[in-house]
Amino acid sequence: MIRKMGEQADNLIGNRTIYDVGWGELVGRNLVAGISRALGGLLLNIVLIVILGSLVARFIWPQLQPVIENLRQSYQTLFKLEETLSRQSQTGGLPLVGESLQFDIRSLGQPGTETKSRQLDAGQLENLLFGNSAQ
């Protein structure tokens, strides 16, 4: 029965080729086919993005979050160090390695702490920047 319905529909159209139909029918069919293909691809892309996004949010983001936070804090520390060094260079030039460096400890501490300035040599500054306690 289904086969007969399909054959009847085919017989209504007849045996026409692309050379037998008008340009309007040809353009219309191709337009409908192109739009349906584009919408299907768009739907598939949206589904894949949602699936990948949920996987990243559930499994990968908790692993990356501490690393990203550490990088952000390191960037802020380096930015504060650059500001301090630029202020120093404006007042008297950059010190060489091995010479003492006037460094504002408050810029690496918590907000609201009192200002303490002390002389740091290159080793103490390195210990302070890379997480070891300054002596």
Phi and psi in radians as a Rosetta constraint file:
Dihedral C 1 N 2 CA 2 C 2 CIRCULARHARMONIC -1.126 0.35
Dihedral N 2 CA 2 C 2 N 3 CIRCULARHARMONIC -0.677 0.35
Dihedral C 2 N 3 CA 3 C 3 CIRCULARHARMONIC -1.101 0.35
Dihedral N 3 CA 3 C 3 N 4 CIRCULARHARMONIC -0.686 0.35
Dihedral C 3 N 4 CA 4 C 4 CIRCULARHARMONIC -1.144 0.35
Dihedral N 4 CA 4 C 4 N 5 CIRCULARHARMONIC -0.657 0.35
Dihedral C 4 N 5 CA 5 C 5 CIRCULARHARMONIC -1.137 0.35
Dihedral N 5 CA 5 C 5 N 6 CIRCULARHARMONIC -0.706 0.35
Dihedral C 5 N 6 CA 6 C 6 CIRCULARHARMONIC -1.150 0.35
Dihedral N 6 CA 6 C 6 N 7 CIRCULARHARMONIC -0.697 0.35
Dihedral C 6 N 7 CA 7 C 7 CIRCULARHARMONIC -1.175 0.35
Dihedral N 7 CA 7 C 7 N 8 CIRCULARHARMONIC -0.658 0.35
Dihedral C 7 N 8 CA 8 C 8 CIRCULARHARMONIC -1.137 0.35
Dihedral N 8 CA 8 C 8 N 9 CIRCULARHARMONIC -0.687 0.35
Dihedral C 8 N 9 CA 9 C 9 CIRCULARHARMONIC -1.150 0.35
Dihedral N 9 CA 9 C 9 N 10 CIRCULARHARMONIC -0.688 0.35
Dihedral C 9 N 10 CA 10 C 10 CIRCULARHARMONIC -1.145 0.35
Dihedral N 10 CA 10 C 10 N 11 CIRCULARHARMONIC -0.656 0.35
Dihedral C 10 N 11 CA 11 C 11 CIRCULARHARMONIC -1.239 0.35
Dihedral N 11 CA 11 C 11 N 12 CIRCULARHARMONIC -0.442 0.35
Dihedral C 11 N 12 CA 12 C 12 CIRCULARHARMONIC -1.137 0.35
Dihedral N 12 CA 12 C 12 N 13 CIRCULARHARMONIC -0.690 0.35
Dihedral C 12 N 13 CA 13 C 13 CIRCULARHARMONIC -1.314 0.35
Dihedral N 13 CA 13 C 13 N 14 CIRCULARHARMONIC -0.684 0.35
Dihedral C 13 N 14 CA 14 C 14 CIRCULARHARMONIC 1.611 0.35
Dihedral N 14 CA 14 C 14 N 15 CIRCULARHARMONIC -3.097 0.35
Dihedral C 14 N 15 CA 15 C 15 CIRCULARHARMONIC -1.674 0.35
Dihedral N 15 CA 15 C 15 N 16 CIRCULARHARMONIC 1.420 0.35
Dihedral C 15 N 16 CA 16 C 16 CIRCULARHARMONIC -1.937 0.35
Dihedral N 16 CA 16 C 16 N 17 CIRCULARHARMONIC 2.592 0.35
Dihedral C 16 N 17 CA 17 C 17 CIRCULARHARMONIC -1.909 0.35
Dihedral N 17 CA 17 C 17 N 18 CIRCULARHARMONIC 3.123 0.35
Dihedral C 17 N 18 CA 18 C 18 CIRCULARHARMONIC -1.163 0.35
Dihedral N 18 CA 18 C 18 N 19 CIRCULARHARMONIC -0.323 0.35
Dihedral C 18 N 19 CA 19 C 19 CIRCULARHARMONIC -1.446 0.35
Dihedral N 19 CA 19 C 19 N 20 CIRCULARHARMONIC -0.335 0.35
Dihedral C 19 N 20 CA 20 C 20 CIRCULARHARMONIC -1.588 0.35
Dihedral N 20 CA 20 C 20 N 21 CIRCULARHARMONIC -0.339 0.35
Dihedral C 20 N 21 CA 21 C 21 CIRCULARHARMONIC -1.621 0.35
Dihedral N 21 CA 21 C 21 N 22 CIRCULARHARMONIC 2.812 0.35
Dihedral C 21 N 22 CA 22 C 22 CIRCULARHARMONIC -1.372 0.35
Dihedral N 22 CA 22 C 22 N 23 CIRCULARHARMONIC 2.877 0.35
Dihedral C 22 N 23 CA 23 C 23 CIRCULARHARMONIC -1.161 0.35
Dihedral N 23 CA 23 C 23 N 24 CIRCULARHARMONIC -0.526 0.35
Dihedral C 23 N 24 CA 24 C 24 CIRCULARHARMONIC -1.129 0.35
Dihedral N 24 CA 24 C 24 N 25 CIRCULARHARMONIC -0.775 0.35
Dihedral C 24 N 25 CA 25 C 25 CIRCULARHARMONIC -1.167 0.35
Dihedral N 25 CA 25 C 25 N 26 CIRCULARHARMONIC -0.719 0.35
Dihedral C 25 N 26 CA 26 C 26 CIRCULARHARMONIC -1.107 0.35
Dihedral N 26 CA 26 C 26 N 27 CIRCULARHARMONIC -0.807 0.35
Dihedral C 26 N 27 CA 27 C 27 CIRCULARHARMONIC -1.143 0.35
Dihedral N 27 CA 27 C 27 N 28 CIRCULARHARMONIC -0.735 0.35
Dihedral C 27 N 28 CA 28 C 28 CIRCULARHARMONIC -1.060 0.35
Dihedral N 28 CA 28 C 28 N 29 CIRCULARHARMONIC -0.810 0.35
Dihedral C 28 N 29 CA 29 C 29 CIRCULARHARMONIC -1.148 0.35
Dihedral N 29 CA 29 C 29 N 30 CIRCULARHARMONIC -0.733 0.35
Dihedral C 29 N 30 CA 30 C 30 CIRCULARHARMONIC -1.166 0.35
Dihedral N 30 CA 30 C 30 N 31 CIRCULARHARMONIC -0.624 0.35
Dihedral C 30 N 31 CA 31 C 31 CIRCULARHARMONIC -1.117 0.35
Dihedral N 31 CA 31 C 31 N 32 CIRCULARHARMONIC -0.814 0.35
Dihedral C 31 N 32 CA 32 C 32 CIRCULARHARMONIC -1.100 0.35
Dihedral N 32 CA 32 C 32 N 33 CIRCULARHARMONIC -0.731 0.35
Dihedral C 32 N 33 CA 33 C 33 CIRCULARHARMONIC -1.137 0.35
Dihedral N 33 CA 33 C 33 N 34 CIRCULARHARMONIC -0.734 0.35
Dihedral C 33 N 34 CA 34 C 34 CIRCULARHARMONIC -1.153 0.35
Dihedral N 34 CA 34 C 34 N 35 CIRCULARHARMONIC -0.747 0.35
Dihedral C 34 N 35 CA 35 C 35 CIRCULARHARMONIC -1.129 0.35
Dihedral N 35 CA 35 C 35 N 36 CIRCULARHARMONIC -0.740 0.35
Dihedral C 35 N 36 CA 36 C 36 CIRCULARHARMONIC -1.137 0.35
Dihedral N 36 CA 36 C 36 N 37 CIRCULARHARMONIC -0.667 0.35
Dihedral C 36 N 37 CA 37 C 37 CIRCULARHARMONIC -1.158 0.35
Dihedral N 37 CA 37 C 37 N 38 CIRCULARHARMONIC -0.732 0.35
Dihedral C 37 N 38 CA 38 C 38 CIRCULARHARMONIC -1.130 0.35
Dihedral N 38 CA 38 C 38 N 39 CIRCULARHARMONIC -0.752 0.35
Dihedral C 38 N 39 CA 39 C 39 CIRCULARHARMONIC -1.159 0.35
Dihedral N 39 CA 39 C 39 N 40 CIRCULARHARMONIC -0.650 0.35
Dihedral C 39 N 40 CA 40 C 40 CIRCULARHARMONIC -1.126 0.35
Dihedral N 40 CA 40 C 40 N 41 CIRCULARHARMONIC -0.732 0.35
Dihedral C 40 N 41 CA 41 C 41 CIRCULARHARMONIC -1.141 0.35
Dihedral N 41 CA 41 C 41 N 42 CIRCULARHARMONIC -0.701 0.35
Dihedral C 41 N 42 CA 42 C 42 CIRCULARHARMONIC -1.098 0.35
Dihedral N 42 CA 42 C 42 N 43 CIRCULARHARMONIC -0.780 0.35
Dihedral C 42 N 43 CA 43 C 43 CIRCULARHARMONIC -1.077 0.35
Dihedral N 43 CA 43 C 43 N 44 CIRCULARHARMONIC -0.752 0.35
Dihedral C 43 N 44 CA 44 C 44 CIRCULARHARMONIC -1.101 0.35
Dihedral N 44 CA 44 C 44 N 45 CIRCULARHARMONIC -0.732 0.35
Dihedral C 44 N 45 CA 45 C 45 CIRCULARHARMONIC -1.109 0.35
Dihedral N 45 CA 45 C 45 N 46 CIRCULARHARMONIC -0.715 0.35
Dihedral C 45 N 46 CA 46 C 46 CIRCULARHARMONIC -1.106 0.35
Dihedral N 46 CA 46 C 46 N 47 CIRCULARHARMONIC -0.762 0.35
Dihedral C 46 N 47 CA 47 C 47 CIRCULARHARMONIC -1.086 0.35
Dihedral N 47 CA 47 C 47 N 48 CIRCULARHARMONIC -0.772 0.35
Dihedral C 47 N 48 CA 48 C 48 CIRCULARHARMONIC -1.126 0.35
Dihedral N 48 CA 48 C 48 N 49 CIRCULARHARMONIC -0.686 0.35
Dihedral C 48 N 49 CA 49 C 49 CIRCULARHARMONIC -1.144 0.35
Dihedral N 49 CA 49 C 49 N 50 CIRCULARHARMONIC -0.704 0.35
Dihedral C 49 N 50 CA 50 C 50 CIRCULARHARMONIC -1.131 0.35
Dihedral N 50 CA 50 C 50 N 51 CIRCULARHARMONIC -0.755 0.35
Dihedral C 50 N 51 CA 51 C 51 CIRCULARHARMONIC -1.128 0.35
Dihedral N 51 CA 51 C 51 N 52 CIRCULARHARMONIC -0.836 0.35
Dihedral C 51 N 52 CA 52 C 52 CIRCULARHARMONIC -1.130 0.35
Dihedral N 52 CA 52 C 52 N 53 CIRCULARHARMONIC -0.683 0.35
Dihedral C 52 N 53 CA 53 C 53 CIRCULARHARMONIC -1.094 0.35
Dihedral N 53 CA 53 C 53 N 54 CIRCULARHARMONIC -0.721 0.35
Dihedral C 53 N 54 CA 54 C 54 CIRCULARHARMONIC -1.186 0.35
Dihedral N 54 CA 54 C 54 N 55 CIRCULARHARMONIC -0.631 0.35
Dihedral C 54 N 55 CA 55 C 55 CIRCULARHARMONIC -1.149 0.35
Dihedral N 55 CA 55 C 55 N 56 CIRCULARHARMONIC -0.751 0.35
Dihedral C 55 N 56 CA 56 C 56 CIRCULARHARMONIC -1.121 0.35
Dihedral N 56 CA 56 C 56 N 57 CIRCULARHARMONIC -0.776 0.35
Dihedral C 56 N 57 CA 57 C 57 CIRCULARHARMONIC -1.137 0.35
Dihedral N 57 CA 57 C 57 N 58 CIRCULARHARMONIC -0.590 0.35
Dihedral C 57 N 58 CA 58 C 58 CIRCULARHARMONIC -1.480 0.35
Dihedral N 58 CA 58 C 58 N 59 CIRCULARHARMONIC -0.715 0.35
Dihedral C 58 N 59 CA 59 C 59 CIRCULARHARMONIC -1.936 0.35
Dihedral N 59 CA 59 C 59 N 60 CIRCULARHARMONIC -0.694 0.35
Dihedral C 59 N 60 CA 60 C 60 CIRCULARHARMONIC -1.567 0.35
Dihedral N 60 CA 60 C 60 N 61 CIRCULARHARMONIC -0.720 0.35
Dihedral C 60 N 61 CA 61 C 61 CIRCULARHARMONIC -1.031 0.35
Dihedral N 61 CA 61 C 61 N 62 CIRCULARHARMONIC -0.759 0.35
Dihedral C 61 N 62 CA 62 C 62 CIRCULARHARMONIC -1.055 0.35
Dihedral N 62 CA 62 C 62 N 63 CIRCULARHARMONIC -0.490 0.35
Dihedral C 62 N 63 CA 63 C 63 CIRCULARHARMONIC -1.349 0.35
Dihedral N 63 CA 63 C 63 N 64 CIRCULARHARMONIC -0.597 0.35
Dihedral C 63 N 64 CA 64 C 64 CIRCULARHARMONIC -1.490 0.35
Dihedral N 64 CA 64 C 64 N 65 CIRCULARHARMONIC -0.415 0.35
Dihedral C 64 N 65 CA 65 C 65 CIRCULARHARMONIC -1.027 0.35
Dihedral N 65 CA 65 C 65 N 66 CIRCULARHARMONIC -0.803 0.35
Dihedral C 65 N 66 CA 66 C 66 CIRCULARHARMONIC -1.110 0.35
Dihedral N 66 CA 66 C 66 N 67 CIRCULARHARMONIC -0.630 0.35
Dihedral C 66 N 67 CA 67 C 67 CIRCULARHARMONIC -1.149 0.35
Dihedral N 67 CA 67 C 67 N 68 CIRCULARHARMONIC -0.776 0.35
Dihedral C 67 N 68 CA 68 C 68 CIRCULARHARMONIC -1.123 0.35
Dihedral N 68 CA 68 C 68 N 69 CIRCULARHARMONIC -0.708 0.35
Dihedral C 68 N 69 CA 69 C 69 CIRCULARHARMONIC -1.118 0.35
Dihedral N 69 CA 69 C 69 N 70 CIRCULARHARMONIC -0.705 0.35
Dihedral C 69 N 70 CA 70 C 70 CIRCULARHARMONIC -1.113 0.35
Dihedral N 70 CA 70 C 70 N 71 CIRCULARHARMONIC -0.736 0.35
Dihedral C 70 N 71 CA 71 C 71 CIRCULARHARMONIC -1.114 0.35
Dihedral N 71 CA 71 C 71 N 72 CIRCULARHARMONIC -0.676 0.35
Dihedral C 71 N 72 CA 72 C 72 CIRCULARHARMONIC -1.120 0.35
Dihedral N 72 CA 72 C 72 N 73 CIRCULARHARMONIC -0.769 0.35
Dihedral C 72 N 73 CA 73 C 73 CIRCULARHARMONIC -1.148 0.35
Dihedral N 73 CA 73 C 73 N 74 CIRCULARHARMONIC -0.673 0.35
Dihedral C 73 N 74 CA 74 C 74 CIRCULARHARMONIC -1.113 0.35
Dihedral N 74 CA 74 C 74 N 75 CIRCULARHARMONIC -0.724 0.35
Dihedral C 74 N 75 CA 75 C 75 CIRCULARHARMONIC -1.080 0.35
Dihedral N 75 CA 75 C 75 N 76 CIRCULARHARMONIC -0.754 0.35
Dihedral C 75 N 76 CA 76 C 76 CIRCULARHARMONIC -1.107 0.35
Dihedral N 76 CA 76 C 76 N 77 CIRCULARHARMONIC -0.704 0.35
Dihedral C 76 N 77 CA 77 C 77 CIRCULARHARMONIC -1.118 0.35
Dihedral N 77 CA 77 C 77 N 78 CIRCULARHARMONIC -0.766 0.35
Dihedral C 77 N 78 CA 78 C 78 CIRCULARHARMONIC -1.152 0.35
Dihedral N 78 CA 78 C 78 N 79 CIRCULARHARMONIC -0.637 0.35
Dihedral C 78 N 79 CA 79 C 79 CIRCULARHARMONIC -1.123 0.35
Dihedral N 79 CA 79 C 79 N 80 CIRCULARHARMONIC -0.743 0.35
Dihedral C 79 N 80 CA 80 C 80 CIRCULARHARMONIC -1.149 0.35
Dihedral N 80 CA 80 C 80 N 81 CIRCULARHARMONIC -0.667 0.35
Dihedral C 80 N 81 CA 81 C 81 CIRCULARHARMONIC -1.124 0.35
Dihedral N 81 CA 81 C 81 N 82 CIRCULARHARMONIC -0.721 0.35
Dihedral C 81 N 82 CA 82 C 82 CIRCULARHARMONIC -1.085 0.35
Dihedral N 82 CA 82 C 82 N 83 CIRCULARHARMONIC -0.733 0.35
Dihedral C 82 N 83 CA 83 C 83 CIRCULARHARMONIC -1.070 0.35
Dihedral N 83 CA 83 C 83 N 84 CIRCULARHARMONIC -0.752 0.35
Dihedral C 83 N 84 CA 84 C 84 CIRCULARHARMONIC -1.126 0.35
Dihedral N 84 CA 84 C 84 N 85 CIRCULARHARMONIC -0.760 0.35
Dihedral C 84 N 85 CA 85 C 85 CIRCULARHARMONIC -1.166 0.35
Dihedral N 85 CA 85 C 85 N 86 CIRCULARHARMONIC -0.632 0.35
Dihedral C 85 N 86 CA 86 C 86 CIRCULARHARMONIC -1.196 0.35
Dihedral N 86 CA 86 C 86 N 87 CIRCULARHARMONIC -0.635 0.35
Dihedral C 86 N 87 CA 87 C 87 CIRCULARHARMONIC -1.127 0.35
Dihedral N 87 CA 87 C 87 N 88 CIRCULARHARMONIC -0.681 0.35
Dihedral C 87 N 88 CA 88 C 88 CIRCULARHARMONIC -1.175 0.35
Dihedral N 88 CA 88 C 88 N 89 CIRCULARHARMONIC -0.699 0.35
Dihedral C 88 N 89 CA 89 C 89 CIRCULARHARMONIC -1.172 0.35
Dihedral N 89 CA 89 C 89 N 90 CIRCULARHARMONIC -0.496 0.35
Dihedral C 89 N 90 CA 90 C 90 CIRCULARHARMONIC -1.299 0.35
Dihedral N 90 CA 90 C 90 N 91 CIRCULARHARMONIC -0.453 0.35
Dihedral C 90 N 91 CA 91 C 91 CIRCULARHARMONIC -1.654 0.35
Dihedral N 91 CA 91 C 91 N 92 CIRCULARHARMONIC -0.334 0.35
Dihedral C 91 N 92 CA 92 C 92 CIRCULARHARMONIC -3.121 0.35
Dihedral N 92 CA 92 C 92 N 93 CIRCULARHARMONIC 0.248 0.35
Dihedral C 92 N 93 CA 93 C 93 CIRCULARHARMONIC 1.637 0.35
Dihedral N 93 CA 93 C 93 N 94 CIRCULARHARMONIC 2.818 0.35
Dihedral C 93 N 94 CA 94 C 94 CIRCULARHARMONIC -1.416 0.35
Dihedral N 94 CA 94 C 94 N 95 CIRCULARHARMONIC 2.376 0.35
Dihedral C 94 N 95 CA 95 C 95 CIRCULARHARMONIC -1.296 0.35
Dihedral N 95 CA 95 C 95 N 96 CIRCULARHARMONIC 2.656 0.35
Dihedral C 95 N 96 CA 96 C 96 CIRCULARHARMONIC -1.433 0.35
Dihedral N 96 CA 96 C 96 N 97 CIRCULARHARMONIC 2.839 0.35
Dihedral C 96 N 97 CA 97 C 97 CIRCULARHARMONIC -1.115 0.35
Dihedral N 97 CA 97 C 97 N 98 CIRCULARHARMONIC 2.370 0.35
Dihedral C 97 N 98 CA 98 C 98 CIRCULARHARMONIC 1.732 0.35
Dihedral N 98 CA 98 C 98 N 99 CIRCULARHARMONIC -0.464 0.35
Dihedral C 98 N 99 CA 99 C 99 CIRCULARHARMONIC -1.428 0.35
Dihedral N 99 CA 99 C 99 N 100 CIRCULARHARMONIC 2.831 0.35
Dihedral C 99 N 100 CA 100 C 100 CIRCULARHARMONIC -1.347 0.35
Dihedral N 100 CA 100 C 100 N 101 CIRCULARHARMONIC 2.681 0.35
Dihedral C 100 N 101 CA 101 C 101 CIRCULARHARMONIC -2.215 0.35
Dihedral N 101 CA 101 C 101 N 102 CIRCULARHARMONIC 2.145 0.35
Dihedral C 101 N 102 CA 102 C 102 CIRCULARHARMONIC -1.292 0.35
Dihedral N 102 CA 102 C 102 N 103 CIRCULARHARMONIC 2.089 0.35
Dihedral C 102 N 103 CA 103 C 103 CIRCULARHARMONIC -2.359 0.35
Dihedral N 103 CA 103 C 103 N 104 CIRCULARHARMONIC 2.354 0.35
Dihedral C 103 N 104 CA 104 C 104 CIRCULARHARMONIC -1.489 0.35
Dihedral N 104 CA 104 C 104 N 105 CIRCULARHARMONIC 1.897 0.35
Dihedral C 104 N 105 CA 105 C 105 CIRCULARHARMONIC -1.126 0.35
Dihedral N 105 CA 105 C 105 N 106 CIRCULARHARMONIC -0.529 0.35
Dihedral C 105 N 106 CA 106 C 106 CIRCULARHARMONIC -1.067 0.35
Dihedral N 106 CA 106 C 106 N 107 CIRCULARHARMONIC -0.517 0.35
Dihedral C 106 N 107 CA 107 C 107 CIRCULARHARMONIC -1.179 0.35
Dihedral N 107 CA 107 C 107 N 108 CIRCULARHARMONIC -0.367 0.35
Dihedral C 107 N 108 CA 108 C 108 CIRCULARHARMONIC -1.756 0.35
Dihedral N 108 CA 108 C 108 N 109 CIRCULARHARMONIC -0.171 0.35
Dihedral C 108 N 109 CA 109 C 109 CIRCULARHARMONIC -1.578 0.35
Dihedral N 109 CA 109 C 109 N 110 CIRCULARHARMONIC -2.980 0.35
Dihedral C 109 N 110 CA 110 C 110 CIRCULARHARMONIC -1.368 0.35
Dihedral N 110 CA 110 C 110 N 111 CIRCULARHARMONIC 2.654 0.35
Dihedral C 110 N 111 CA 111 C 111 CIRCULARHARMONIC -1.114 0.35
Dihedral N 111 CA 111 C 111 N 112 CIRCULARHARMONIC 2.515 0.35
Dihedral C 111 N 112 CA 112 C 112 CIRCULARHARMONIC 1.637 0.35
Dihedral N 112 CA 112 C 112 N 113 CIRCULARHARMONIC -0.088 0.35
Dihedral C 112 N 113 CA 113 C 113 CIRCULARHARMONIC -1.401 0.35
Dihedral N 113 CA 113 C 113 N 114 CIRCULARHARMONIC 2.715 0.35
Dihedral C 113 N 114 CA 114 C 114 CIRCULARHARMONIC -1.263 0.35
Dihedral N 114 CA 114 C 114 N 115 CIRCULARHARMONIC 2.722 0.35
Dihedral C 114 N 115 CA 115 C 115 CIRCULARHARMONIC -1.357 0.35
Dihedral N 115 CA 115 C 115 N 116 CIRCULARHARMONIC 2.181 0.35
Dihedral C 115 N 116 CA 116 C 116 CIRCULARHARMONIC -2.229 0.35
Dihedral N 116 CA 116 C 116 N 117 CIRCULARHARMONIC 2.197 0.35
Dihedral C 116 N 117 CA 117 C 117 CIRCULARHARMONIC -1.981 0.35
Dihedral N 117 CA 117 C 117 N 118 CIRCULARHARMONIC 2.376 0.35
Dihedral C 117 N 118 CA 118 C 118 CIRCULARHARMONIC -2.607 0.35
Dihedral N 118 CA 118 C 118 N 119 CIRCULARHARMONIC 2.800 0.35
Dihedral C 118 N 119 CA 119 C 119 CIRCULARHARMONIC -1.431 0.35
Dihedral N 119 CA 119 C 119 N 120 CIRCULARHARMONIC 2.246 0.35
Dihedral C 119 N 120 CA 120 C 120 CIRCULARHARMONIC -2.091 0.35
Dihedral N 120 CA 120 C 120 N 121 CIRCULARHARMONIC 2.337 0.35
Dihedral C 120 N 121 CA 121 C 121 CIRCULARHARMONIC -1.518 0.35
Dihedral N 121 CA 121 C 121 N 122 CIRCULARHARMONIC 3.099 0.35
Dihedral C 121 N 122 CA 122 C 122 CIRCULARHARMONIC -1.065 0.35
Dihedral N 122 CA 122 C 122 N 123 CIRCULARHARMONIC -0.679 0.35
Dihedral C 122 N 123 CA 123 C 123 CIRCULARHARMONIC -1.149 0.35
Dihedral N 123 CA 123 C 123 N 124 CIRCULARHARMONIC -0.738 0.35
Dihedral C 123 N 124 CA 124 C 124 CIRCULARHARMONIC -1.170 0.35
Dihedral N 124 CA 124 C 124 N 125 CIRCULARHARMONIC -0.665 0.35
Dihedral C 124 N 125 CA 125 C 125 CIRCULARHARMONIC -1.127 0.35
Dihedral N 125 CA 125 C 125 N 126 CIRCULARHARMONIC -0.714 0.35
Dihedral C 125 N 126 CA 126 C 126 CIRCULARHARMONIC -1.100 0.35
Dihedral N 126 CA 126 C 126 N 127 CIRCULARHARMONIC -0.752 0.35
Dihedral C 126 N 127 CA 127 C 127 CIRCULARHARMONIC -1.082 0.35
Dihedral N 127 CA 127 C 127 N 128 CIRCULARHARMONIC -0.690 0.35
Dihedral C 127 N 128 CA 128 C 128 CIRCULARHARMONIC -1.171 0.35
Dihedral N 128 CA 128 C 128 N 129 CIRCULARHARMONIC -0.717 0.35
Dihedral C 128 N 129 CA 129 C 129 CIRCULARHARMONIC -1.289 0.35
Dihedral N 129 CA 129 C 129 N 130 CIRCULARHARMONIC -0.593 0.35
Dihedral C 129 N 130 CA 130 C 130 CIRCULARHARMONIC -1.714 0.35
Dihedral N 130 CA 130 C 130 N 131 CIRCULARHARMONIC 0.334 0.35
Dihedral C 130 N 131 CA 131 C 131 CIRCULARHARMONIC 1.699 0.35
Dihedral N 131 CA 131 C 131 N 132 CIRCULARHARMONIC -0.200 0.35
Dihedral C 131 N 132 CA 132 C 132 CIRCULARHARMONIC -1.409 0.35
Dihedral N 132 CA 132 C 132 N 133 CIRCULARHARMONIC 2.660 0.35
Dihedral C 132 N 133 CA 133 C 133 CIRCULARHARMONIC -1.301 0.35
Dihedral N 133 CA 133 C 133 N 134 CIRCULARHARMONIC 2.408 0.35
Dihedral C 133 N 134 CA 134 C 134 CIRCULARHARMONIC -1.329 0.35
Dihedral N 134 CA 134 C 134 N 135 CIRCULARHARMONIC 2.446 0.35
